[in-house]
Amino acid sequence: MSVFGYIRVSTAEQSAESQKNLISRFVVERKMTIDEWIEVEMSSRKSTEKRKITALLSQVVENDVVIVSELSRLGRSIQEVLQIIKTLMEEKKCRLVLIKQNLDLNPQNVLDMGNKILITIFSMLAELERDFISFRTKEGLNALKAKGIKLGKPAGCAQKSMYDKDKTRILELVQLGVPTNKILNIHLKYGKYLSLKRFIGKNTTKN
């Protein structure tokens, strides 16, 4: 069993020391030892990979312990936080400790109704967050339409794709018969399956 301390600060003005001190006090009081610190100073707007969440998830194994100072250090939205919690608990079978929230989520405690209730609450909040985002987006679009503002790209304007910079590489892999999901997960390591599928379809049709 290994114990990981995960630290993230959002801006250059913040210091990782306060989080590290909080986690250090927690483990000392419980006679535990941090085997590895995963520390990153970066904006929450960065991807999970750039915030080293991906590195954390790839390192932990069953029965490991991940200690974080507070819930907001894990992700930039309720949906993202929930997904990380589920991955740690359900897939990795790791114990997750959130100090400020006084939460100790342990998948080994199968009879702990508190864990189940918390995950249910997080799921409801994530769904509510999605609804709010959808509502605000629709409300904003309707307001623009009411002002007579035309939405979307002007006619004849080609929309740029995130995959443009890797277009040659992607099409070469397609020609070699590499499946879309492997291009996405192994070679690119960014993007979404459906959007990449559409990109490949448009560009292979032209060819």
C-alpha positions in Angstrom: 0.0 0.0 0.0 1.3 3.5 -1.0 0.1 6.8 0.3 0.0 9.7 -2.2 -0.3 13.4 -1.4 -1.9 15.4 -4.2 -1.3 19.2 -4.2 -2.5 21.8 -6.8 -2.5 25.6 -6.7 -4.4 27.6 -9.2 -2.3 30.8 -9.5 1.3 31.9 -9.2 0.3 33.9 -6.1 -0.8 30.8 -4.2 1.6 28.6 -2.3 1.5 24.8 -2.2 2.9 24.9 1.3 -0.4 25.4 3.1 -1.9 22.3 1.4 1.3 20.3 2.0 1.3 21.3 5.7 -2.3 20.3 6.1 -1.7 16.9 4.6 1.5 16.4 6.6 -0.3 17.2 9.9 -3.0 14.8 8.9 -0.7 11.9 8.2 1.5 12.5 11.3 -1.6 12.5 13.6 -2.6 9.1 12.1 0.9 7.7 12.1 1.0 7.5 8.3 3.8 8.4 5.9 3.5 10.0 2.4 5.3 7.7 0.0 5.0 10.2 -2.9 4.0 13.8 -3.4 2.3 14.8 -6.7 2.6 18.6 -6.8 1.6 20.9 -9.6 1.1 24.7 -9.8 -1.3 25.3 -12.7 -4.6 26.8 -13.6 -7.7 24.7 -13.1 -8.6 25.5 -16.7 -5.8 23.2 -17.8 -6.7 19.6 -18.8 -6.6 16.8 -16.3 -3.4 15.5 -17.9 -1.6 18.8 -17.4 -2.8 18.9 -13.8 -1.1 15.5 -13.3 -4.4 13.9 -12.5 -3.7 11.4 -15.3 -0.3 10.6 -13.7 -1.9 10.1 -10.4 -4.6 7.8 -11.7 -2.0 5.7 -13.7 0.2 5.2 -10.6 -2.2 4.2 -8.0 -3.3 0.6 -7.5 -5.8 -1.2 -5.2 -5.6 -0.3 -1.5 -3.5 2.8 -2.1 -4.4 6.0 -0.3 -4.8 9.4 -2.0 -4.9 12.4 0.4 -6.0 15.8 -0.8 -6.4 19.0 1.2 -9.9 19.7 -0.1 -12.4 18.7 -2.8 -11.8 21.6 -5.1 -8.2 20.6 -5.6 -9.3 17.6 -7.6 -11.1 19.2 -10.5 -12.6 22.3 -12.0 -16.2 21.2 -12.0 -18.5 18.9 -10.1 -18.7 16.6 -13.1 -14.9 16.3 -13.3 -14.5 15.8 -9.5 -17.1 13.1 -9.5 -15.5 11.3 -12.4 -12.1 11.3 -10.6 -13.7 10.1 -7.4 -15.4 7.3 -9.2 -12.2 6.3 -11.1 -10.2 6.2 -7.8 -12.8 4.3 -5.9 -14.6 2.0 -8.4 -11.8 1.3 -10.9 -8.6 1.7 -8.9 -10.2 0.6 -5.6 -8.3 3.3 -3.8 -9.1 5.1 -0.6 -9.6 8.9 -1.0 -9.2 11.3 1.9 -10.5 14.9 1.6 -9.2 16.6 4.7 -11.2 19.9 4.9 -14.5 18.1 4.1 -13.7 15.4 6.7 -14.4 12.7 4.1 -12.7 9.3 4.1 -14.0 7.4 1.0 -12.9 3.8 1.3 -14.2 1.3 -1.3 -13.2 -1.5 1.2 -16.0 -0.3 3.5 -18.8 -1.9 1.5 -21.3 -1.5 4.3 -20.5 2.3 4.7 -23.8 3.9 3.6 -22.2 7.3 4.0 -19.9 6.7 1.0 -22.9 5.6 -1.2 -25.0 8.6 -0.1 -22.1 11.0 -0.9 -21.5 9.5 -4.4 -25.3 9.8 -5.0 -25.3 13.4 -3.9 -22.2 14.2 -6.1 -24.0 12.6 -9.1 -27.1 14.7 -8.5 -25.0 17.9 -8.3 -23.2 16.9 -11.5 -26.5 16.5 -13.3 -27.7 19.8 -11.9 -24.5 21.5 -13.1 -25.0 20.1 -16.6 -28.6 21.4 -16.6 -27.5 24.9 -15.5 -24.8 25.0 -18.2 -27.3 23.9 -20.8 -29.9 26.4 -19.6 -27.4 29.3 -19.5 -26.2 28.4 -23.0 -29.7 28.3 -24.5 -30.6 31.5 -22.7 -27.6 33.3 -24.1 -28.3 32.1 -27.6 -31.9 33.2 -27.4 -30.8 36.6 -26.2 -28.5 37.0 -29.1 -31.2 35.9 -31.6 -33.6 38.4 -30.1 -31.1 41.2 -30.8 -30.9 40.0 -34.4 -27.4 38.7 -34.2 -26.8 35.8 -36.6 -25.2 32.8 -35.0 -22.6 30.4 -36.4 -19.8 30.8 -38.9 -20.3 33.0 -42.0 -21.2 31.2 -45.2 -18.1 29.8 -46.9 -16.0 30.1 -43.7 -14.2 26.8 -43.0 -14.2 25.9 -39.3 -10.8 25.0 -37.9 -10.4 21.7 -36.1 -8.2 20.9 -33.1 -6.9 18.0 -35.1 -5.6 20.2 -38.0 -2.1 20.2 -36.6 -1.9 16.4 -36.6 -3.8 16.0 -39.9 -1.0 14.3 -41.8 -0.2 11.9 -38.9 -3.9 11.0 -38.4 -4.5 10.3 -42.1 -1.3 8.1 -42.3 -2.6 6.1 -39.3 -6.0 5.7 -41.0 -4.3 4.5 -44.1 -2.4 1.9 -42.0 -5.7 0.7 -40.7 -5.3 1.9 -37.1 -8.7 2.1 -35.4 -10.0 5.5 -34.4 -10.1 4.8 -30.7 -6.4 3.7 -30.8 -5.4 6.9 -32.8 -7.2 8.9 -30.0 -5.9 7.1 -26.9 -2.5 6.0 -27.9 -1.2 8.4 -30.6 -3.0 11.7 -30.0 -4.0 11.5 -26.3 -6.5 14.3 -26.7 -9.9 15.0 -28.2 -13.1 13.0 -28.4 -14.0 9.8 -30.4 -17.0 11.3 -32.3 -15.2 14.5 -33.2 -12.2 12.7 -34.5 -14.4 10.3 -36.4 -16.1 13.3 -38.1 -12.7 14.9 -38.8 -11.4 11.6 -40.4 -14.6 11.3 -42.4 -14.4 14.8 -43.9 -10.8 14.6 -44.8 -10.8 11.0 -46.2 -13.9 12.0 -48.3 -12.0 14.9 -49.8 -9.1 12.6 -50.7 
